[in-house]
Amino acid sequence: MVPTAYTTFTAHSSPLGVALFPTTDTLLKDTFLVALHGAGHPRIGAGYKLVRFTAHDRTPQDFLTGFYQRTKIPGKPDDVRVLGRPCGIYRTGPDSFLLTDDIQGTIYAIYPAHS
């Protein structure tokens, strides 16, 4: 028997990386982050971002976007640019993590801004 899905994503989003932030009193308290690698064909437009959800609200919400850009051009096919494909998440602290991207061959360090 197949178990009930914990959460779902848009088809072709390709969820590759996942991390749980179980600590208390943090910005990401009880949050799952998922790296959505993106569709194999960019015109599909699904994925290319990080989403977050919790055990209480299992509906994924955008967390980090901007890896995919679509520009509408009247009378022509849309101009599509893939700037990154998130694939791996590695926690480095209560509210910080590393994010890998296999388009640019980049590792991003993500952490809260302190004033």
Summary of the structure (lengths in Angstrom):
residues: 115
radius of gyration: 15.5
end to end distance: 50.9
largest distance: 51.6
contacts: 299
relative contact order: 0.20
helix: 3%
strand: 43%
